[in-house]
Amino acid sequence: MISKRSIAFLLFAPLIVSSCGTKEQSNTGKARISYNCSANAVEIKHLQEELPSFADSTGVEINLQPFTGQEKLYAMIAAEQPPDIFYTNNVLRDRLAAEGRLLDMRSLSAGDPFTGRLWPDVYSQGFSADGGLYSVGNWNFTAGVYYNKDLFNKAGLRYPDTSWTWNDLLAAARRIAAERNASGEPEHYGLYIPSHFVEIFELMNGAPVQQRSLFLNLSEPSLEVYRQYLALMNDRLMPDLRRMQAMGMQASQLLQTGKVAMLVEAVPHQVLFETLTIRWGVAPIPRFGTRPVRCFRSESGGLSISSQTANAQAAWKALKWIIAGASIYQPNPVLRDADFVTGWEARYPRLVGSGFREVWQRSLRHPAGDPRFFVRFSSWTSASILEHLQPLLDKLWARETTIEALVASQPDINRAARTELERLIQRGALREEFIKAIKEQLLQASHEPQR
């Protein structure tokens, strides 16, 4: 999530960063491109081993700049000395593009076979309101329900599969949570859904999730999911969120220790694959009744090229290699010609027969985009909306407020977002194409019925 403080820092930070950029050419005569990679020792090691070969074959040297935090990256951008290639989520990307800080890659990508290798949704998500291509998706994931096979066997339950529904999940959770300890608490809770995954169940319940919306619109299918989520804690089918936070337990620990029988998490999830020692499987997120299947697919960001780059062609070559060539990222799920499932099964043999393949293939057949709040709203109003909405949701999950109170707050949240939009337009800091798109979207929203 991009806070107002972070955006303000990006827009108005003084030019305090020096010597952060890279020269157009190295002393070898090769073009030099800087890449703001993840600060992961294993990832960096693999990249460094392959960079010389890439440089020899392309004439482009990639200088790794491990990510050290958003504030540092924002300062580098504000100082006009950013890395040539860095990650942006959709919210930040649109704002940076509107300020002229990102390179429009349309001319670079035109006619390049590389773009045809991308899944269409991955490619289309890289475009902004002015029609410019400002990012290319570099990774993707879906979500599923990981379950403890031994606890299912103990309860006499069949393992979940692609046909199960929300009611099936609830029935299994009740059966498992029926066994109580001396204090009256479930010996094993039925499931645990981290609050940041609630949006996925909204999607499965048919909520009309509009991407990059200017305003908040809490629909009835969303509110129905909120009620059922609270009921999971009230009925002791799921651990209380406040208690889990106080104990400091990670969600994966709940599944590993048998505290819960089911856990909603990302698929793939490398940490789970490497650390779980129990007998486990993974099933798709269950649909609600007979509603159509709508699978979550992360589409919230990718790699961008700075408009300050000294060699756009070299940066484009580097970006393509990072996504489709660097072995540490292969097989990459954004590439439709990559056998992603088989590759991951080879890396983690435990995935064979676990349900991983079925979950992934289902998400490819029924992709419904990314419903997470931090990308659901536009770059222009996301910070304003979440500044007001997130604390209310936290209070709701802690059962310190009501759904009715949340709904009643919606007009005030949207008024604050509209005020922020008007200020943004008046400042005139954005390129005209984006201002025009904002005004058109604002006009359209003013004619839509308000809750």
N, C-alpha and C positions, 0 to 999 in steps of 0.2 A: 504494500500500500504506500502511495506517495503522500506524505503529509504536507500541510500548508507550509510548514517550516522548511521542508526540503525543497519545495518548489520556489519559495521565496529566496532561499539560498542560491538556487540555480539561476534565478533571474537577476539577482542583485549583488551576488558575491563580488568583492573586489578582486582585482587581478593579483592574487596572492601566490599563485603557483608558478614556479619557474623551472626550466629544464625538464619539463614533463613530456614534451613532444619528441619526435624522432626526426632525423634527417631524411631527406628524400632518397639519398643514396648512401650506402655504406662505403667503407674504404675498399671494398672488393668490386665496386662498380655496380653492384646489384641494388635494385630498389628495396628500400627498407620500410616495412609496415609494422606498426605496433598493434598488439592484440591484448585487450583487457580480459584475460582468461580467468577461470576460477582459481582461487588460492587453494588448490588441492594438490598435495605433493605427488601423488600417483599420476594424476592427469598431467602435471607439468613435466614429470620425468618422461612419460611416453611421448609427449609433444617434442621435447628437446631432442630425443633420439631420432625423430623423423624429420625435423626441420632442415638439417643440411641437405638431405636428399631432395626435399621440395625446392630448396633454393637453387640447387644445381640444375634441376629440370625446368624451372620456370624463370629463373633470374630474379626471384623475389625472396628476400629474407624477412622472416617474421620474428619480431622482438616481443617476447612475452612480458606483459605487465600484469601480474596477479592482482585480482580484485581485492581491494583493501577497505571497501565500504562505499556506500552511496555518496556520502558527503565529499569524499576525496574525488570521486568521479565527477560530481557536479562542479566542484571547484575547478577541475581541469577543463571542463567544458566552458564554464564561465570565463576562464582565463584564455580561451581560444587556443588551448594546447591540449586537446583531448587525445586519447588513443585513436588510431585510425579506425579500429573495429572494436565495438563494445556492445554488450547486451542492453536492450531496452524492452520493457513491457509496453503493451499497447497504449497505456495511459501516458507514460512519459514520452513515448515515441511521437505521438501526435503533437504534443506541446513543443517538443524540440524541432519537429519538422516545421511547425507553424512559425517558429522563430528563425528558421533558416539555418539551423545548426546541423541538420542531417543531409546527406547526399541523396538525391533522387536517383535510384538505380534503374529506372526504366530504360535509359539508353544503353546501359551496360548489359542489361539482361535481355534486350531485344534480340531474338533469334538465337539465343544461347540454349543449346540442348539441355543444360543443367536445369532450367526452370521446368522443363517437361518431366523431369525426374521427381519433382515435388508433388505431394498430394495436393489436389486443387485447393482444398480448404487452407492448407498451410501457405500456399502462394497468395491467395486472395486476402488473407489476413494482414499481409504486409503493406497494403495500400491505405492511404489516408484520404481525408475528405477532398483534397485537391486533385486526386487521381494519381499522386506520386507514390512510388514504391520506396519505402523508407526502412524496411526491415525484411529479413528472410528467416523464417522459423528454423531453429537449430535443434529442437528436441520436442517431443510430444509424449503424453501419457494419458491414461484413462484412470478409472478407479474400480475397485471391486470389494468384495467382502471376504476377508481371510477368515478361516474357521479352523478350530481345533478338532481334528477327527476323533480323538479319543473321547472328548466330552460328548460329541454327537453319538458315538457308539454307546457310551455309558447311559445316555438318555433314550436309547433305542430309536434314534432319528436317522432318516436317510440323509445323505449329503445333499446340499443344495446344488441346483444345476441351472441351466439357462431358462427353464420354464417357471422358476419360482417367482412368487409375488410378495408384496409387502405383508400380506396376511400370513403367508407361509413363514416369513422371517419372524413375525410376532409370535406365531404358534411355537416355533422352535425355541425362541428366547424364553417363553413362559415355561416350557417343559424343563429347560436347563436351570432356570432360576428358581424352580420350585423347591429344590433342596436348600434348607436353611441351616445356618450354624447356631451356636448357643445364644448368640445375641440377636437372633432373628433376621440377620442379613443373609442374602443368598450366598451359598457356598461358592457358586460360580454365577456371575452375572451373565445374562443372555448375550449382550453385545455392547459395543462401545462405538459411538459415532462422534468423532471430534466435531466441534461446532462449526469449523470451517468447511466441513463437507455437507452441511445441511442443504446448501444450494443445489447439490447434485440431486437430492431427493425432490426438491422443487421441480427440477427439470423432468424427472420421472413421473411426477404427478401432473404434468401438463401445464405448468406455470408458463405464461408468455414472457420469456426472458428476452428482452431486446438488448442487443449489443450496443455499447457506447451511448446509452441513453443520457439525456440532459437531466432528467428528473427521476425521483423515486416513485415507483408504482407498485404497491404491495397488493398483489392479486389474491383472490380467494384460494386458488390452489397452493399458493405459497403459505398463506395463513393456516391452511389445513395441515401442512407439513409441520409448521411451528407447533401447533397443538399436539400433534402426535409425538413430536420430539420431546416436548415437556412431559407427555404422558409416560414415556419410557423411563424417566427418572422418578416420576410420582408413583409408578407401579413397580419400582425396583427391578426393572428389567435391565437397566443400564446404571452404572455408577454415577453418583452425583458429580457434576463437573467441578463444583467448588472443592469437594474432597480430593479429587484427583489432582487438582492444581496445588492444593495444600501439601499433598504427599510428594509432589514433584515427580510422579511416575510418568514415564514416556508411554505412549499408546502401545508401542511394540512390546513393552514389558508386561502390560496387562494380558496380552495374548500368550506370551511366552510362559508366564507363571500360572496360567489357568484361571486368572482372576475373571477373565471374560472368555466366552466361547467363540465370539465373532468380533471382528474388527474391520471397520471401513477404512481403507487406505488406498494410496496410489498404486497403480499397476503400470509398469513394473516399479518395484520398490527395492533397490539394491540392498539397503540395510537389513530389511526383513529377510531377503533371500540368503544373506550371509550370516545372520545371527540366530534365526529360529532353529531350535533343535527338536521341537515337538513335531508330531505328525500333523501336517496341515494341508489344506487345499484352499483354492480361491474361486469364488463364484461371482457372477455379474451383480451389479446393483439391481435389486428386485424392482419390477415395475409395479405400479399401483393398479390393481384390478386388471381390467382389460385395456388399459390405456396403451397407446403405441409405445414401443421401445424407443427411447431417446438417450443415447449414451453420451456421457461426458467425454469431451476431448479437449485437452488443454491447447489453447490457441492464443495464448496471452502475451506472446513476445517473440523476439528473435534477435539476430545480429544486425546491427546498423553500421553504416560507414559515416564518419564525420565529414561534414561539408568542408572542413579544413584540411582534409587529406591532400598531400602533395602529388599523389599518383593514384588516381581513381582506378585505372585499369589494374594496377598491381594489387590494390585493396580488394577489388572484385575477385581476382584470382585467389587471394588468400582466404577470403570469405568462403568461396566455394570449396576449397580444400579442407577448411576447418569442418565444414558440414559433411562433406561427402568423401573426404580422403583420409583424414587423421584417424588412425586405427582405434584410438581410445574412445571415439564416438561411434564406432561401427559395431553392428549394423544400426544405422540411424533410422528411427521410425518416421522421420519426415520424408524419407525417400520411398516412393512406391515401388521401385525396382529392387529394394532390399528385403531379404527374407528375415525380418526382424525377429519373429518368434523362434525360428530354428536357431538363429544366432545366439539368442539368450538361453535357449535350452542347452546349447553346447557349452555356454559359459557356466550355467547352473543346471546340471543334470536333474536336480530335484524338481525342476519345473515340468518335466515330462510327466503327463498324466495328472498334474495338479489342478487343471482347469485354466491355467494361464493362457494357453492357446485359444480356448473358447471365449474367454473374456476379451482378449485382444481382437479376435476376428469379429466378434459381435460389435465392438466399438467402431470397427471399420465399416461395417454394414449399416450402422444406425448412428452416424456422428451427428451430434446436436450442438456442438460448440462448447464454449467455456462460460458457465453461468456464475463464476465466482464474483463476489461483490467488487473486488478491486479492479476488475476489467468490465464489469457490467455497465458502469457509468462512463460518461465521456471524460476525456482528458481535462476538460474545462471545469467540470463540476464534481469530479470524483472526490477530491480532497474535501470540499465543502460538505458533500453528502455524508461521507464516511466519518467525518469529524463529529457529526451529530448522531448518525445512525449506529455506529459501532458500539458506543457506550450503552445505548438503549438495548441493543441485542445482548450485550454482556449481562446487563441487569435482568433481561428476560430469561436467559439460560440459568441465571442464578436464582430465578423465581422471586425477584425483588420488584418486578413490575408485571404488567399484564399485556396481552396481545392487543386489547382494546386501547390501552394507553399508547402502545407503539403506533397503532393506526392513527390515533388522534394527533400524533406528533408529525405526521407526514406533511400536512400543509406548511408548517413552519420550516421543516427541512427543505422543502422545495422553494419556499420564498427566499431562504438564505442562498440557495443555489442560483436562483434567478438574479439576485443582487450581485453575486460573484460574476455571473455572466455579463451583466450590464457594465460592471467595472472593467472587465477584461476588454470588452468592445470599445469602451471609451478611451482606454489607455492606448489603443492602436499599436500594440507591440507585436501583433501577429501579422503575417502576410495576408494580403487582401483576399486571396482565394479562400483562406480559412475563415476569415471574418464573415465572408459571404455565406459560407456553408453553415456557420453557427447561427447567423440571422435566419436562414431558411429553416433550420431545424427548430429554432425558437418559435418561429411563426407557426410551424406545423404543430408544435406542442401546445400552443395557446388555443388551438381549435379542437384539441382532444379533450374528451370528458375527464374531469378530475375526480378522484375519489374524495 
